[in-house]
Amino acid sequence: MTDAHALSVTRFIAAPPATVWDIITQRLEEWWCPVPWRTEVVEYDWRSGGRMATIMHGPDGERHESEGVFLEVVPQVRFVFTDAFRAGWVPQEAFMVGTIAIAPEGEDTRYTASAQHWTREAMERHRDMGFEPGWSAVADQLAALAEASV
């Protein structure tokens, strides 16, 4: 994987990193996918190797199940995840490695979400699926929740 196969969005959030991290980890169902879709958390085991499983429900009855693992969890800094494995390091067909990172920017937070893909084709497919508007909407939803909490 190289940066040539990466997509990312960044957002300034007018809230301290601790607040943003709390929203990220404790209120995931409220920001993880763009409205009018909603996220059902099956399991989020916030540790390296922990399972992350969700079901995204669309407004017209669509259902998208997703399962992967956390590769790294650094509280109040970042988490890295992939769909290349299910819990127990069981390999499955992979699409990407995702990173959600936060960093202090003054007293506030810089949020960066990125997706790295194994191939240019996978990256382009993700872009065509609406990566930029979708992941930007998610960042906006997270920002709104965090900013309303301060």
C-alpha positions as a Markdown table, in Angstrom:
| # | Residue | x | y | z |
|---|---|---|---|---|
| 1 | Met | 0.0 | 0.0 | 0.0 |
| 2 | Thr | 1.2 | 3.5 | -0.7 |
| 3 | Asp | -0.3 | 7.0 | -0.2 |
| 4 | Ala | -1.1 | 6.8 | -3.9 |
| 5 | His | -3.9 | 4.4 | -2.8 |
| 6 | Ala | -5.2 | 6.6 | 0.0 |
| 7 | Leu | -8.3 | 8.8 | 0.4 |
| 8 | Ser | -8.8 | 11.1 | 3.3 |
| 9 | Val | -10.8 | 13.9 | 4.8 |
| 10 | Thr | -10.0 | 16.3 | 7.6 |
| 11 | Arg | -12.1 | 18.6 | 9.7 |
| 12 | Phe | -11.5 | 21.2 | 12.4 |
| 13 | Ile | -13.7 | 20.5 | 15.4 |
| 14 | Ala | -14.2 | 23.3 | 18.0 |
| 15 | Ala | -14.1 | 21.0 | 21.0 |
| 16 | Pro | -11.2 | 19.6 | 23.0 |
| 17 | Pro | -9.7 | 16.2 | 21.9 |
| 18 | Ala | -11.0 | 14.4 | 25.1 |
| 19 | Thr | -14.5 | 15.4 | 24.2 |
| 20 | Val | -14.1 | 14.4 | 20.6 |
| 21 | Trp | -12.7 | 11.0 | 21.6 |
| 22 | Asp | -15.6 | 10.4 | 24.0 |
| 23 | Ile | -18.1 | 11.1 | 21.2 |
| 24 | Ile | -16.1 | 8.8 | 18.8 |
| 25 | Thr | -16.1 | 5.9 | 21.2 |
| 26 | Gln | -19.3 | 6.3 | 23.2 |
| 27 | Arg | -21.7 | 7.6 | 20.6 |
| 28 | Leu | -20.6 | 5.9 | 17.4 |
| 29 | Glu | -24.1 | 5.1 | 16.3 |
| 30 | Glu | -24.9 | 8.8 | 16.1 |
| 31 | Trp | -22.0 | 9.7 | 13.7 |
| 32 | Trp | -20.5 | 6.6 | 11.9 |
| 33 | Cys | -22.5 | 6.8 | 8.7 |
| 34 | Pro | -24.2 | 9.7 | 6.9 |
| 35 | Val | -27.8 | 10.5 | 7.7 |
| 36 | Pro | -30.4 | 9.2 | 6.6 |
| 37 | Trp | -28.5 | 5.9 | 7.0 |
| 38 | Arg | -28.0 | 4.7 | 10.6 |
| 39 | Thr | -25.5 | 2.5 | 12.2 |
| 40 | Glu | -26.2 | -0.4 | 14.5 |
| 41 | Val | -23.2 | -1.4 | 16.6 |
| 42 | Val | -23.0 | -5.2 | 16.9 |
| 43 | Glu | -19.7 | -5.1 | 18.8 |
| 44 | Tyr | -16.8 | -2.6 | 19.2 |
| 45 | Asp | -14.0 | -4.1 | 21.4 |
| 46 | Trp | -11.8 | -1.0 | 21.7 |
| 47 | Arg | -8.4 | -2.8 | 21.8 |
| 48 | Ser | -5.8 | -4.0 | 19.2 |
| 49 | Gly | -7.2 | -7.2 | 17.8 |
| 50 | Gly | -10.7 | -6.4 | 19.1 |
| 51 | Arg | -13.7 | -7.1 | 16.9 |
| 52 | Met | -15.6 | -4.2 | 15.2 |
| 53 | Ala | -18.9 | -5.2 | 13.7 |
| 54 | Thr | -21.7 | -3.0 | 12.5 |
| 55 | Ile | -24.8 | -3.1 | 10.4 |
| 56 | Met | -25.6 | 0.0 | 8.4 |
| 57 | His | -29.3 | 0.5 | 7.6 |
| 58 | Gly | -30.4 | 2.6 | 4.7 |
| 59 | Pro | -33.6 | 4.6 | 4.3 |
| 60 | Asp | -35.1 | 2.2 | 1.8 |
| 61 | Gly | -34.4 | -0.9 | 3.8 |
| 62 | Glu | -30.8 | -1.4 | 2.6 |
| 63 | Arg | -28.6 | -3.4 | 5.0 |
| 64 | His | -24.8 | -3.5 | 4.9 |
| 65 | Glu | -23.0 | -5.7 | 7.4 |
| 66 | Ser | -19.4 | -5.0 | 8.1 |
| 67 | Glu | -16.9 | -6.9 | 10.3 |
| 68 | Gly | -13.3 | -6.3 | 10.9 |
| 69 | Val | -10.7 | -5.8 | 13.6 |
| 70 | Phe | -8.9 | -3.0 | 15.3 |
| 71 | Leu | -5.2 | -3.0 | 14.4 |
| 72 | Glu | -4.3 | -0.2 | 16.8 |
| 73 | Val | -6.2 | 1.8 | 19.5 |
| 74 | Val | -4.4 | 4.7 | 21.1 |
| 75 | Pro | -7.0 | 6.5 | 23.3 |
| 76 | Gln | -7.5 | 10.1 | 22.5 |
| 77 | Val | -5.1 | 9.8 | 19.5 |
| 78 | Arg | -6.3 | 7.3 | 16.9 |
| 79 | Phe | -7.7 | 4.0 | 16.0 |
| 80 | Val | -6.8 | 1.9 | 13.0 |
| 81 | Phe | -9.0 | -0.8 | 11.6 |
| 82 | Thr | -9.3 | -3.2 | 8.7 |
| 83 | Asp | -11.8 | -5.5 | 7.1 |
| 84 | Ala | -9.0 | -7.8 | 6.1 |
| 85 | Phe | -9.7 | -10.0 | 9.2 |
| 86 | Arg | -12.6 | -11.0 | 11.3 |
| 87 | Ala | -12.2 | -11.4 | 15.1 |
| 88 | Gly | -9.5 | -14.0 | 15.9 |
| 89 | Trp | -7.4 | -12.9 | 12.9 |
| 90 | Val | -9.5 | -14.9 | 10.5 |
| 91 | Pro | -8.6 | -13.7 | 7.0 |
| 92 | Gln | -11.4 | -12.4 | 4.7 |
| 93 | Glu | -11.6 | -10.5 | 1.5 |
| 94 | Ala | -10.1 | -7.1 | 2.2 |
| 95 | Phe | -11.1 | -3.7 | 0.9 |
| 96 | Met | -9.2 | -1.2 | 3.1 |
| 97 | Val | -7.4 | -0.1 | 6.2 |
| 98 | Gly | -9.0 | 2.9 | 7.9 |
| 99 | Thr | -7.6 | 5.4 | 10.3 |
| 100 | Ile | -9.5 | 7.8 | 12.5 |
| 101 | Ala | -7.1 | 10.3 | 14.1 |
| 102 | Ile | -7.5 | 13.3 | 16.3 |
| 103 | Ala | -4.9 | 15.8 | 17.3 |
| 104 | Pro | -4.9 | 19.0 | 19.4 |
| 105 | Glu | -5.2 | 22.2 | 17.4 |
| 106 | Gly | -4.9 | 24.9 | 20.1 |
| 107 | Glu | -7.6 | 24.0 | 22.6 |
| 108 | Asp | -9.7 | 22.3 | 19.8 |
| 109 | Thr | -9.2 | 19.2 | 17.6 |
| 110 | Arg | -8.1 | 18.3 | 14.1 |
| 111 | Tyr | -9.9 | 15.2 | 12.9 |
| 112 | Thr | -8.5 | 13.2 | 10.1 |
| 113 | Ala | -10.1 | 10.1 | 8.6 |
| 114 | Ser | -8.3 | 8.1 | 5.9 |
| 115 | Ala | -8.7 | 4.9 | 4.0 |
| 116 | Gln | -5.8 | 3.0 | 2.4 |
| 117 | His | -6.5 | 0.5 | -0.3 |
| 118 | Trp | -4.4 | -2.4 | -1.6 |
| 119 | Thr | -5.0 | -1.4 | -5.3 |
| 120 | Arg | -5.7 | 1.8 | -7.3 |
| 121 | Glu | -8.9 | 0.1 | -8.5 |
| 122 | Ala | -10.2 | -0.4 | -5.0 |
| 123 | Met | -9.4 | 3.2 | -4.1 |
| 124 | Glu | -11.2 | 4.4 | -7.3 |
| 125 | Arg | -14.2 | 2.2 | -6.5 |
| 126 | His | -14.3 | 3.7 | -3.0 |
| 127 | Arg | -14.1 | 7.2 | -4.4 |
| 128 | Asp | -16.8 | 6.4 | -6.9 |
| 129 | Met | -19.0 | 5.0 | -4.1 |
| 130 | Gly | -18.9 | 8.5 | -2.6 |
| 131 | Phe | -16.0 | 8.5 | -0.2 |
| 132 | Glu | -15.5 | 12.3 | -0.1 |
| 133 | Pro | -19.1 | 13.4 | 0.4 |
| 134 | Gly | -19.9 | 10.4 | 2.7 |
| 135 | Trp | -16.8 | 10.6 | 5.0 |
| 136 | Ser | -17.1 | 14.4 | 5.0 |
| 137 | Ala | -20.8 | 14.1 | 6.2 |
| 138 | Val | -19.6 | 11.7 | 8.9 |
| 139 | Ala | -16.9 | 14.3 | 10.0 |
| 140 | Asp | -19.6 | 17.0 | 10.1 |
| 141 | Gln | -21.9 | 14.8 | 12.2 |
| 142 | Leu | -19.1 | 14.1 | 14.7 |
| 143 | Ala | -18.2 | 17.8 | 14.8 |
| 144 | Ala | -21.8 | 18.8 | 15.5 |
| 145 | Leu | -22.1 | 16.3 | 18.4 |
| 146 | Ala | -18.7 | 17.3 | 19.9 |
| 147 | Glu | -19.3 | 21.0 | 19.6 |
| 148 | Ala | -22.8 | 20.7 | 21.2 |
| 149 | Ser | -21.1 | 18.9 | 24.1 |
| 150 | Val | -18.9 | 21.8 | 25.2 |
